[in-house]
Amino acid sequence: MKQITELTEKEILALTDDQLLNMVKYKMAEDGIKILEKPEQPTYQPLPVKDDIAFSIGGLNFYTKDEKVAKELSALMMKSGDKFLNSSYTTDYNNKFLKEMDEYSIKSFGKIEEVDFYTRDRIGVINEIVARNKKLKEDYEAKLAEYNAANDEADYIRIDIYDRFREVRDKFAKMDELKHMYGVYLSLADGNATIAMNFLKKAYNVSEEAEYYVVGKEMPQIEETISND
C-alpha cells in the first residue's frame, strides 16, 4: 500500500475515508501497534424490583414494618426533639462529648421514610446478577483501556496522514474558490481572459500554480538538468 507521502496531490484529494483509515492501519501494523476495534459497552442485566418495604425513623438505627408504630414513634420524637442531644469526638473515638444537634439532624429527627428492600430469599439471586455485571464491566474496561492505549500510541500516524490530507484538501478548496471568481470576472470582461486574470490578481493572492488551475491547464513540470563540469 502506498503511503500518503508517495501520492500526488490529485491522488490524495481522491482518497476516501476508508482508504485513509487503511493507510493509518497499515502504518500501525508496520510500527507494531495493535489494531483494535473499540469495544462495545456491555448490556448489563437489570436488578429485579425490590419487593419488601419497611419504615425508618430519623434518629433510630432500626426499621419497622408497622406503619402505625412508625407514626406513633415519629410523633413522640418530634414532640420532644429539643430534649435530645448529639455526640461527637476529636481524635479519639472512645472519648466522646455531648453537643447540640445540628440543623440537618434536627430536620431529620423523627422523620419517617419508606425504604425498599429485597426479601432474604432473593439476595442470592441479586448477588449473582451484581457479580456478573461487575465481571462484564471489568472486562469491558480492560479492553477499552487497551484500545485507548493503542489509539493514543498511533496518534502521530493519524496526525501525519490526516494533516497532509487536510492540507491538500484546503489548498484545492481555495483554488476552486479562485476558479469560481475567475469565471465571474471572465463574464464581466466579456470573455477576455487577460482582463479577467488581471481582476483576479488584483483582488486575490494568486500563485503560479493557482493561475494555471483556474484556467484549467496543467502547470508545466520543471525538468532538472544535470550539467557535466
Order of alpha helices (4+ residues) and beta strands (2+ residues): alpha-alpha-beta-beta-alpha-beta-beta-alpha-beta-alpha-alpha-alpha-alpha
